[in-house]
């Protein structure tokens, strides 16, 4: 007689939800909202070069960064693509996360 494996239906639902959450978090696609706040993203991705308060260090100061990039989309493009010593963050962060960290730098470092 063949062995029939019985699975608990709740276990299958939990597994599906966890798998879906894992797959949804992969890649750098824009999910429509940031996964972390701009401040948290800045602390974990930018502060080591630009300083905790945006005053610079290895990287340049971000104080009054909006004067360097009057159009926020230009700053977003620069952060995403990198250049001039700035690493490319478009492969590491979602579009929404890049926008969140750029918005944070423009507001926090005036």
DSSP file (Angstrom, degrees, kcal/mol; ACC not computed):
  #  RESIDUE AA STRUCTURE BP1 BP2  ACC     N-H-->O    O-->H-N    N-H-->O    O-->H-N    TCO  KAPPA ALPHA  PHI   PSI    X-CA   Y-CA   Z-CA
    1    1 A X              0   0    0      0, 0.0     2,-0.0     0, 0.0     0, 0.0   0.000 360.0 360.0 360.0 130.5    0.0    0.0    0.0
    2    2 A X        -     0   0    0      1,-0.1     2,-0.5     0, 0.0     0, 0.0  -0.307 360.0-116.8 -67.4 149.6    1.5    3.4   -1.0
    3    3 A X        -     0   0    0      2,-0.0     2,-0.6    -2,-0.0    -1,-0.1  -0.763  24.7-154.5 -87.5 126.9    2.3    5.9    1.8
    4    4 A X        -     0   0    0     -2,-0.5     2,-0.5     2,-0.0    -1,-0.0  -0.908  10.0-141.0-104.7 121.6    0.3    9.0    1.6
    5    5 A X        -     0   0    0     -2,-0.6     2,-0.5     1,-0.0    -2,-0.0  -0.688  12.9-152.6 -84.0 128.5    1.9   12.0    3.2
    6    6 A X        -     0   0    0     -2,-0.5     2,-0.4     2,-0.0    -2,-0.0  -0.860  10.4-166.8-101.0 133.4   -0.5   14.2    5.1
    7    7 A X        -     0   0    0     -2,-0.5     2,-0.4     3,-0.0     3,-0.0  -0.924  26.3-115.4-118.7 144.7    0.4   17.9    5.5
    8    8 A X     >  -     0   0    0     -2,-0.4     4,-1.5     1,-0.1     3,-0.5  -0.658  21.7-138.8 -76.7 127.7   -1.2   20.3    7.8
    9    9 A X  H  > S+     0   0    0     -2,-0.4     4,-1.8     1,-0.2    -1,-0.1   0.846 101.9  56.0 -59.0 -34.9   -3.0   23.0    5.7
   10   10 A X  H  > S+     0   0    0      1,-0.2     4,-2.7     2,-0.2    -1,-0.2   0.891 103.0  55.2 -65.2 -38.0   -1.8   25.8    7.9
   11   11 A X  H  > S+     0   0    0     -3,-0.5     4,-2.4     1,-0.2    -1,-0.2   0.895 107.1  50.4 -61.2 -39.4    1.8   24.8    7.4
   12   12 A X  H  X S+     0   0    0     -4,-1.5     4,-2.1     2,-0.2    -1,-0.2   0.895 111.1  48.4 -65.7 -39.7    1.4   25.1    3.7
   13   13 A X  H  X S+     0   0    0     -4,-1.8     4,-2.4     2,-0.2    -2,-0.2   0.929 112.0  48.6 -66.0 -45.6   -0.2   28.5    4.0
   14   14 A X  H  X S+     0   0    0     -4,-2.7     4,-2.6     1,-0.2     5,-0.2   0.920 111.6  50.1 -61.1 -44.4    2.7   29.7    6.3
   15   15 A X  H  X S+     0   0    0     -4,-2.4     4,-2.6     1,-0.2    -1,-0.2   0.911 110.8  49.3 -61.1 -42.7    5.3   28.3    3.9
   16   16 A X  H  X S+     0   0    0     -4,-2.1     4,-2.4     2,-0.2    -1,-0.2   0.905 111.7  48.4 -64.2 -41.8    3.7   30.1    1.0
   17   17 A X  H  X S+     0   0    0     -4,-2.4     4,-2.4     2,-0.2    -2,-0.2   0.927 113.3  47.2 -64.6 -45.2    3.5   33.4    2.9
   18   18 A X  H  X S+     0   0    0     -4,-2.6     4,-2.2     2,-0.2    -2,-0.2   0.913 113.0  48.5 -64.4 -42.6    7.1   33.2    4.0
   19   19 A X  H  X S+     0   0    0     -4,-2.6     4,-2.6    -5,-0.2     5,-0.2   0.918 111.7  50.3 -62.8 -43.1    8.3   32.3    0.5
   20   20 A X  H  X S+     0   0    0     -4,-2.4     4,-2.5     1,-0.2    -2,-0.2   0.897 110.3  49.4 -62.2 -41.1    6.3   35.2   -1.0
   21   21 A X  H  X S+     0   0    0     -4,-2.4     4,-1.3     2,-0.2    -1,-0.2   0.882 112.2  48.8 -65.4 -38.4    7.8   37.6    1.5
   22   22 A X  H  < S+     0   0    0     -4,-2.2     4,-0.4     2,-0.2     3,-0.2   0.931 113.8  44.7 -67.6 -45.5   11.3   36.4    0.7
   23   23 A X  H >< S+     0   0    0     -4,-2.6     3,-1.3     1,-0.2    -2,-0.2   0.892 110.2  55.4 -66.2 -39.6   10.8   36.6   -3.1
   24   24 A X  H 3< S+     0   0    0     -4,-2.5    -1,-0.2     1,-0.3    -2,-0.2   0.807 106.2  52.5 -64.0 -29.0    9.1   40.1   -2.8
   25   25 A X  T 3< S+     0   0    0     -4,-1.3    -1,-0.3    -3,-0.2    -2,-0.2   0.510  92.0  97.6 -85.2  -4.2   12.2   41.4   -0.9
   26   26 A X  S <  S+     0   0    0     -3,-1.3     3,-0.3    -4,-0.4    -3,-0.0  -0.471  70.8  18.3 -85.5 155.8   14.7   40.3   -3.5
   27   27 A X  S    S-     0   0    0      1,-0.2    67,-0.1    -2,-0.1    64,-0.0  -0.109  87.3 -85.2  82.5-179.5   16.1   42.4   -6.2
   28   28 A X  S    S+     0   0    0     65,-0.1    67,-0.6    66,-0.1    -1,-0.2   0.153  74.7 134.8-114.4  17.2   16.3   46.1   -6.6
   29   29 A X        -     0   0    0     -3,-0.3     2,-0.6    65,-0.2    67,-0.1  -0.276  65.7 -99.5 -67.0 155.1   12.9   46.8   -8.1
   30   30 A X        -     0   0    0     64,-0.2    -1,-0.1     1,-0.2     4,-0.1  -0.649  30.4-170.9 -78.5 118.4   10.8   49.6   -6.8
   31   31 A X        -     0   0    0     -2,-0.6    -1,-0.2     2,-0.3     3,-0.1   0.499  48.1-109.3 -86.6  -4.3    8.2   48.2   -4.4
   32   32 A X  S    S+     0   0    0      1,-0.0     2,-0.3    -3,-0.0    -2,-0.1   0.228  95.6  49.9  95.1 -15.4    6.4   51.6   -4.3
   33   33 A X  S    S-     0   0    0      0, 0.0    -2,-0.3     0, 0.0    64,-0.2  -0.989  91.8 -96.7-152.3 150.8    7.5   52.4   -0.7
   34   34 A X        -     0   0    0     -2,-0.3     3,-0.1    62,-0.3     4,-0.0  -0.343  17.4-144.9 -69.6 147.8   10.7   52.3    1.1
   35   35 A X  S    S+     0   0    0      1,-0.1     2,-0.3     2,-0.1    -1,-0.1   0.661  86.5  17.5 -83.4 -16.4   11.6   49.3    3.2
   36   36 A X  S    S-     0   0    0      0, 0.0    -1,-0.1     0, 0.0    64,-0.1  -0.952  94.6 -87.3-146.4 163.3   13.3   51.5    5.8
   37   37 A X     >  -     0   0    0     -2,-0.3     4,-2.7     1,-0.1     5,-0.2  -0.319  38.5-113.0 -70.8 158.1   13.3   55.1    6.7
   38   38 A X  H  > S+     0   0    0      1,-0.2     4,-2.6     2,-0.2     5,-0.2   0.871 118.2  53.7 -57.3 -38.3   15.7   57.5    4.9
   39   39 A X  H  > S+     0   0    0      2,-0.2     4,-2.5     1,-0.2    -1,-0.2   0.912 110.3  46.1 -64.5 -42.8   17.6   58.1    8.2
   40   40 A X  H  > S+     0   0    0      2,-0.2     4,-2.0     1,-0.2    -2,-0.2   0.919 113.8  48.6 -66.3 -43.8   18.1   54.3    8.7
   41   41 A X  H  X S+     0   0    0     -4,-2.7     4,-1.8     2,-0.2     5,-0.4   0.905 111.7  50.1 -62.5 -41.8   19.2   53.9    5.1
   42   42 A X  H  X>S+     0   0    0     -4,-2.6     4,-2.8    -5,-0.2     5,-2.2   0.945 110.0  50.5 -61.0 -48.1   21.6   56.8    5.4
   43   43 A X  H  <5S+     0   0    0     -4,-2.5     5,-0.2     1,-0.2    -1,-0.2   0.877 117.6  38.8 -59.0 -39.2   23.1   55.4    8.6
   44   44 A X  H  <5S+     0   0    0     -4,-2.0    -1,-0.2    -5,-0.1    -2,-0.2   0.680 131.5  22.2 -88.9 -16.8   23.7   52.0    7.1
   45   45 A X  H  <5S+     0   0    0     -4,-1.8    -3,-0.2    -3,-0.3    -2,-0.2   0.640 130.7  23.3-121.9 -20.8   24.8   53.0    3.6
   46   46 A X  T >X5S+     0   0    0     -4,-2.8     4,-2.7    -5,-0.4     3,-1.6   0.722  95.9  77.6-122.9 -32.7   26.1   56.6    3.5
   47   47 A X  H 3><S+     0   0    0     -5,-2.2     4,-2.2     1,-0.3    -4,-0.1   0.799  85.0  66.9 -60.9 -31.9   27.3   57.7    6.9
   48   48 A X  H 34 S+     0   0    0     -5,-0.2    10,-0.4     1,-0.2    -1,-0.3   0.806 118.7  23.5 -61.8 -26.7   30.6   55.9    6.8
   49   49 A X  H <4 S+     0   0    0     -3,-1.6    10,-2.7     9,-0.1     9,-0.4   0.777 132.8  36.7-103.4 -37.3   31.7   58.1    3.9
   50   50 A X  H  < S-     0   0    0     -4,-2.7     6,-2.8     8,-0.2    12,-0.3   0.437 110.0-112.9-100.1  -0.6   29.6   61.3    4.4
   51   51 A X    ><  -     0   0    0     -4,-2.2     3,-1.5    -5,-0.3    -1,-0.2   0.190  30.2 -80.9  85.5 153.5   29.6   61.4    8.2
   52   52 A X  T 3  S+     0   0    0      1,-0.3    -1,-0.1     2,-0.1    -5,-0.1   0.820 132.9  34.7 -58.8 -32.9   26.8   60.9   10.7
   53   53 A X  T 3  S-     0   0    0      3,-0.1    -1,-0.3    -6,-0.1    -2,-0.1   0.134 118.0-104.7-111.8  18.8   25.6   64.5   10.2
   54   54 A X  S <  S+     0   0    0     -3,-1.5     8,-3.9     1,-0.1     9,-0.8   0.586  82.1 128.8  75.6   9.6   26.4   64.8    6.5
   55   55 A X        -     0   0    0      1,-0.2     6,-0.3     6,-0.2    -4,-0.2   0.517  67.9-115.2 -79.3  -4.1   29.5   66.9    7.1
   56   56 A X        +     0   0    0     -6,-2.8    -1,-0.2     4,-0.3     4,-0.2  -0.364  45.2 166.7 100.2 179.1   31.8   64.7    5.0
   57   57 A X  S    S+     0   0    0      2,-2.4    -7,-0.2    -2,-0.1    -8,-0.1  -0.695  85.3   1.1 168.9-110.8   34.8   62.6    5.6
   58   58 A X  S    S+     0   0    0    -10,-0.4     2,-0.2    -9,-0.4    -8,-0.2   0.903 139.5  43.5 -66.2 -41.6   35.9   60.2    2.9
   59   59 A X  S    S-     0   0    0    -10,-2.7    -2,-2.4     1,-0.2     3,-0.1  -0.552 106.0 -85.2 -97.4 167.5   33.1   61.5    0.8
   60   60 A X        -     0   0    0     -4,-0.2    -4,-0.3    -2,-0.2    -1,-0.2  -0.174  51.5 -85.0 -70.0 164.1   32.1   65.1    0.4
   61   61 A X        -     0   0    0     -6,-0.3    -6,-0.2     1,-0.1    -1,-0.1  -0.380  26.9-159.3 -64.0 144.2   29.8   67.1    2.7
   62   62 A X    >   +     0   0    0     -8,-3.9     3,-1.8   -12,-0.3     2,-0.2   0.292  48.3 129.8-106.5   5.9   26.1   66.7    2.0
   63   63 A X  T 3  S+     0   0    0     -9,-0.8    47,-0.2     1,-0.3    43,-0.1  -0.453  86.8   2.9 -62.7 129.3   25.2   69.9    3.8
   64   64 A X  T >> S+     0   0    0     45,-3.6     3,-2.1    41,-0.2     4,-0.6   0.841  82.2 161.0  59.0  37.7   23.0   72.0    1.5
   65   65 A X  H X>  +     0   0    0     -3,-1.8     4,-2.4    44,-0.5     3,-0.6   0.757  63.5  71.7 -59.5 -24.9   23.1   69.2   -1.1
   66   66 A X  H 34 S+     0   0    0      1,-0.2    -1,-0.3     2,-0.2    -2,-0.1   0.735  91.2  58.2 -66.4 -20.3   20.0   70.7   -2.7
   67   67 A X  H <4 S+     0   0    0     -3,-2.1     3,-0.4     1,-0.2    -1,-0.2   0.831 109.1  44.3 -75.4 -30.8   22.2   73.5   -4.0
   68   68 A X  H << S+     0   0    0     -4,-0.6     2,-0.4    -3,-0.6    -2,-0.2   0.874 129.6  27.2 -75.0 -38.8   24.4   71.0   -5.8
   69   69 A X     <  +     0   0    0     -4,-2.4    -1,-0.3     1,-0.1     6,-0.2  -0.747  67.4 172.4-123.8  80.9   21.4   69.1   -7.1
   70   70 A X  S    S+     0   0    0     -2,-0.4     2,-0.7    -3,-0.4    -1,-0.1   0.848  73.5  61.8 -59.0 -32.6   18.5   71.6   -7.4
   71   71 A X  S >> S-     0   0    0      1,-0.1     3,-1.3    -3,-0.1     4,-1.2  -0.860  78.9-149.9 -96.2 117.3   16.4   68.9   -9.1
   72   72 A X  H 3> S+     0   0    0     -2,-0.7     4,-2.4     1,-0.3     5,-0.2   0.818  95.4  62.2 -56.5 -32.9   15.9   66.0   -6.7
   73   73 A X  H 3> S+     0   0    0      1,-0.2     4,-2.2     2,-0.2    -1,-0.3   0.831  99.6  54.5 -65.1 -30.9   15.7   63.6   -9.7
   74   74 A X  H <> S+     0   0    0     -3,-1.3     4,-2.1     2,-0.2    -1,-0.2   0.896 109.5  47.1 -67.4 -39.5   19.3   64.5  -10.6
   75   75 A X  H  X S+     0   0    0     -4,-1.2     4,-2.7     2,-0.2     5,-0.2   0.904 111.0  51.7 -67.3 -41.0   20.5   63.6   -7.1
   76   76 A X  H  X S+     0   0    0     -4,-2.4     4,-2.5     1,-0.2    -2,-0.2   0.914 109.9  49.6 -60.6 -43.7   18.5   60.3   -7.3
   77   77 A X  H  X S+     0   0    0     -4,-2.2     4,-2.7     2,-0.2     5,-0.3   0.907 111.3  49.5 -61.9 -42.4   20.1   59.5  -10.6
   78   78 A X  H  X S+     0   0    0     -4,-2.1     4,-2.8     2,-0.2    -2,-0.2   0.926 112.6  46.0 -64.3 -45.2   23.6   60.2   -9.2
   79   79 A X  H  < S+     0   0    0     -4,-2.7    10,-2.1     1,-0.2    11,-0.3   0.905 116.0  47.2 -64.5 -40.2   23.0   58.1   -6.1
   80   80 A X  H  < S+     0   0    0     -4,-2.5    10,-2.4     9,-0.2    11,-0.3   0.910 124.8  29.0 -66.1 -43.5   21.6   55.3   -8.3
   81   81 A X  H  < S-     0   0    0     -4,-2.7     7,-0.2     7,-0.2    -2,-0.2   0.679  94.8-154.9 -95.5 -20.3   24.4   55.3  -10.9
   82   82 A X     <  +     0   0    0     -4,-2.8     5,-0.2    -5,-0.3     2,-0.2  -0.111  19.1 169.2  71.0-176.3   27.3   56.5   -8.8
   83   83 A X  B >   +A   86   0A   0      3,-2.3     3,-1.8    -4,-0.1    -1,-0.1  -0.511  48.9  41.7 143.2 151.0   30.3   58.3  -10.3
   84   84 A X  T 3  S-     0   0    0      1,-0.3     3,-0.1    -2,-0.2    -2,-0.1   0.837 137.5 -39.2  58.8  36.3   33.4   60.3   -9.3
   85   85 A X  T 3  S+     0   0    0      1,-0.3     2,-0.5   -26,-0.0    -1,-0.3   0.188 112.3 121.2  98.0 -16.3   34.2   57.9   -6.4
   86   86 A X  B <   -A   83   0A   0     -3,-1.8    -3,-2.3     1,-0.1    -1,-0.3  -0.697  63.3-126.7 -81.1 124.8   30.6   57.5   -5.4
   87   87 A X        -     0   0    0     -2,-0.5     2,-0.6    -5,-0.2    -5,-0.2  -0.293  26.5-101.3 -67.9 158.6   29.5   53.8   -5.5
   88   88 A X        +     0   0    0     -7,-0.2     3,-0.2     1,-0.1    -8,-0.2  -0.711  38.1 177.2 -80.6 118.8   26.5   52.8   -7.5
   89   89 A X    >>  +     0   0    0    -10,-2.1     4,-2.6    -2,-0.6     3,-0.9   0.492  61.3  88.5-101.8  -5.4   23.6   52.2   -5.1
   90   90 A X  T 34 S+     0   0    0    -10,-2.4    -1,-0.1   -11,-0.3   -10,-0.1   0.737  90.6  48.8 -64.1 -22.7   20.9   51.4   -7.7
   91   91 A X  T 34 S+     0   0    0    -11,-0.3    -1,-0.3    -3,-0.2    -2,-0.1   0.631 117.4  40.9 -88.7 -14.8   21.9   47.8   -7.6
   92   92 A X  T <4 S+     0   0    0     -3,-0.9     2,-0.3   -12,-0.1    -2,-0.2   0.747 114.8  43.7-102.7 -31.1   21.8   47.7   -3.8
   93   93 A X  S  < S-     0   0    0     -4,-2.6    -1,-0.1   -13,-0.1   -65,-0.1  -0.865  82.0-111.9-119.7 150.0   18.7   49.7   -2.9
   94   94 A X     >  -     0   0    0     -2,-0.3     4,-2.4     1,-0.1     5,-0.2  -0.289  36.7-106.2 -68.6 164.1   15.2   49.8   -4.4
   95   95 A X  H  > S+     0   0    0    -67,-0.6     4,-2.3     1,-0.2     5,-0.2   0.900 123.7  51.9 -57.4 -41.3   14.1   52.9   -6.3
   96   96 A X  H  > S+     0   0    0      1,-0.2     4,-2.2     2,-0.2   -62,-0.3   0.879 108.9  49.9 -65.2 -38.2   11.9   53.8   -3.3
   97   97 A X  H  > S+     0   0    0      2,-0.2     4,-2.5   -64,-0.2     5,-0.2   0.895 109.5  50.7 -68.6 -39.9   14.8   53.4   -0.9
   98   98 A X  H  X S+     0   0    0     -4,-2.4     4,-2.4     1,-0.2     5,-0.2   0.937 112.0  48.0 -61.2 -45.3   17.1   55.6   -3.0
   99   99 A X  H  X S+     0   0    0     -4,-2.3     4,-2.7     1,-0.2    -2,-0.2   0.902 110.9  52.0 -61.6 -40.4   14.4   58.3   -3.1
  100  100 A X  H  X S+     0   0    0     -4,-2.2     4,-2.1     2,-0.2    -2,-0.2   0.916 112.3  44.0 -63.5 -44.0   13.9   58.0    0.7
  101  101 A X  H  X S+     0   0    0     -4,-2.5     4,-2.3     2,-0.2    -1,-0.2   0.880 114.4  49.8 -71.6 -36.5   17.6   58.4    1.5
  102  102 A X  H  X S+     0   0    0     -4,-2.4     4,-2.1    -5,-0.2    -2,-0.2   0.933 111.2  48.9 -65.1 -45.1   17.9   61.3   -1.0
  103  103 A X  H  X S+     0   0    0     -4,-2.7     4,-1.8    -5,-0.2     5,-0.2   0.909 110.3  52.5 -60.4 -41.2   14.9   63.0    0.5
  104  104 A X  H  X S+     0   0    0     -4,-2.1     4,-3.3     1,-0.2     5,-0.3   0.933 108.5  49.3 -59.9 -46.9   16.4   62.5    4.0
  105  105 A X  H  X S+     0   0    0     -4,-2.3     4,-1.4     1,-0.2   -40,-0.3   0.867 110.7  50.7 -63.7 -35.1   19.7   64.1    3.0
  106  106 A X  H  < S+     0   0    0     -4,-2.1    -1,-0.2     1,-0.2    -2,-0.2   0.840 119.5  36.0 -70.8 -32.9   17.9   67.1    1.5
  107  107 A X  H  < S+     0   0    0     -4,-1.8     3,-0.4    -5,-0.2    -2,-0.2   0.858 120.5  43.9 -87.0 -38.8   15.9   67.7    4.6
  108  108 A X  H  < S+     0   0    0     -4,-3.3     2,-0.4     1,-0.2    -3,-0.2   0.787 111.2  50.3 -81.9 -28.4   18.3   66.7    7.3
  109  109 A X     <        0   0    0     -4,-1.4   -45,-3.6    -5,-0.3   -44,-0.5  -0.444 360.0 360.0-114.6  59.6   21.5   68.5    6.1
  110  110 A X              0   0    0     -2,-0.4    -1,-0.2    -3,-0.4   -47,-0.1   0.425 360.0 360.0 -88.5 360.0   20.4   72.1    5.4
